[in-house]
Amino acid sequence: MLIEIDFNSSEAIYVQLQNQIIMGIATDVIREGDTLPSVRQLADTVGINMHTVNKAYSILRQEGFIQLDRRRGAVVAIDADKAQAMLKLREKLAILLAKGCCKNIGREDVHALVDEIFDEYRR
């Protein structure tokens, strides 16, 4: 798994880390049952603070993407609660679509973009 952090980005480092792990799962680079690097190992590899990695892992656990196991560490374990995931997705998508509407991005543009992005992920 290759993690690239943009230290000049306005996006928090722990958010970048979370997003890259989620993208890895969605694109099947990281699979259910795979063990992620330890907090210390990932922090050393990427060159960030261990607390930053720990925060990203904690949020990923809360959101149902990983489980923290004392023996194996962080393990990819997707939460199958589709209804809850749909509610969260709807909330975030509503804001993004409102921003798009303010910039005159139409329904057809959004549908094409969603199809293009979704095709990158496993099914």
C-alpha positions as CSV (number, residue, x, y, z in Angstrom):
1,M,0.0,0.0,0.0
2,L,1.4,3.3,-1.1
3,I,0.4,6.3,1.0
4,E,1.2,9.8,-0.3
5,I,0.7,12.7,2.0
6,D,0.6,16.3,0.6
7,F,2.1,18.3,3.4
8,N,1.1,21.6,1.6
9,S,-2.6,20.6,1.4
10,S,-5.2,22.4,3.5
11,E,-6.7,19.0,4.2
12,A,-5.6,17.5,7.5
13,I,-3.0,14.7,7.3
14,Y,-5.2,12.2,9.2
15,V,-8.0,12.9,6.7
16,Q,-5.7,12.4,3.7
17,L,-4.6,9.1,5.3
18,Q,-8.2,8.0,5.9
19,N,-9.2,8.9,2.4
20,Q,-6.3,7.0,0.8
21,I,-7.1,3.9,2.9
22,I,-10.8,4.1,1.9
23,M,-9.8,4.5,-1.8
24,G,-7.5,1.5,-1.5
25,I,-10.4,-0.6,-0.2
26,A,-12.8,0.7,-2.9
27,T,-10.3,0.0,-5.7
28,D,-9.5,-3.5,-4.2
29,V,-5.8,-2.6,-3.6
30,I,-6.6,-3.3,0.1
31,R,-9.0,-6.2,0.7
32,E,-11.2,-7.4,3.5
33,G,-9.0,-9.2,6.1
34,D,-5.8,-7.4,5.1
35,T,-3.7,-6.1,7.9
36,L,-2.7,-2.5,7.7
37,P,0.7,-1.4,8.9
38,S,1.1,-0.7,12.7
39,V,0.7,2.8,13.8
40,R,4.4,3.1,14.4
41,Q,5.4,1.5,11.1
42,L,3.0,3.7,9.0
43,A,4.1,6.9,10.9
44,D,7.8,6.1,10.2
45,T,7.2,5.1,6.6
46,V,5.2,8.2,5.8
47,G,7.1,10.5,8.0
48,I,4.2,11.7,10.2
49,N,3.4,11.6,13.9
50,M,2.1,8.4,15.4
51,H,-0.9,10.3,17.0
52,T,-1.9,11.3,13.5
53,V,-2.0,7.7,12.3
54,N,-3.8,6.6,15.5
55,K,-6.5,9.3,14.9
56,A,-7.0,8.1,11.3
57,Y,-7.3,4.5,12.4
58,S,-9.7,5.4,15.2
59,I,-12.0,7.2,12.8
60,L,-11.8,4.4,10.3
61,R,-12.8,2.0,13.1
62,Q,-15.7,4.2,14.1
63,E,-16.9,4.4,10.5
64,G,-16.8,0.6,10.1
65,F,-13.8,0.2,7.7
66,I,-11.3,-1.5,10.0
67,Q,-11.2,-3.4,13.3
68,L,-8.5,-3.0,15.8
69,D,-7.2,-6.4,17.0
70,R,-4.6,-6.6,19.8
71,R,-2.7,-9.4,18.1
72,R,-3.1,-8.4,14.4
73,G,-3.4,-4.7,14.7
74,A,-5.6,-2.8,12.2
75,V,-7.5,-5.2,10.0
76,V,-9.8,-4.2,7.1
77,A,-13.3,-5.3,8.1
78,I,-16.1,-3.6,6.2
79,D,-19.2,-2.8,8.2
80,A,-22.2,-4.3,6.3
81,D,-24.7,-1.8,7.6
82,K,-25.8,-0.4,4.3
83,A,-28.7,1.7,5.6
84,Q,-26.5,3.6,8.0
85,A,-23.8,4.0,5.2
86,M,-26.5,5.4,2.9
87,L,-27.6,8.0,5.4
88,K,-24.1,9.2,5.9
89,L,-23.5,9.3,2.1
90,R,-26.7,11.2,1.6
91,E,-25.7,13.9,4.1
92,K,-22.3,14.4,2.5
93,L,-23.6,14.2,-1.1
94,A,-26.3,16.8,-0.4
95,I,-23.6,19.3,0.5
96,L,-21.5,18.5,-2.5
97,L,-24.4,18.7,-4.9
98,A,-25.5,22.0,-3.4
99,K,-22.0,23.4,-4.1
100,G,-22.1,22.0,-7.6
101,C,-25.5,23.7,-8.2
102,C,-24.0,27.0,-7.1
103,K,-21.3,26.5,-9.8
104,N,-23.9,25.7,-12.5
105,I,-23.0,22.0,-12.6
106,G,-26.0,20.2,-14.1
107,R,-27.6,16.8,-13.3
108,E,-26.1,15.2,-16.5
109,D,-22.6,16.4,-15.6
110,V,-23.0,14.9,-12.1
111,H,-24.3,11.6,-13.4
112,A,-21.4,11.3,-15.9
113,L,-18.9,12.1,-13.1
114,V,-20.5,9.6,-10.7
115,D,-20.4,6.9,-13.5
116,E,-16.8,7.7,-14.3
117,I,-15.7,7.5,-10.7
118,F,-17.8,4.5,-9.8
119,D,-16.2,2.5,-12.7
120,E,-12.9,2.8,-10.9
121,Y,-14.1,0.8,-7.9
122,R,-14.7,-2.9,-7.5
123,R,-18.3,-4.1,-7.6
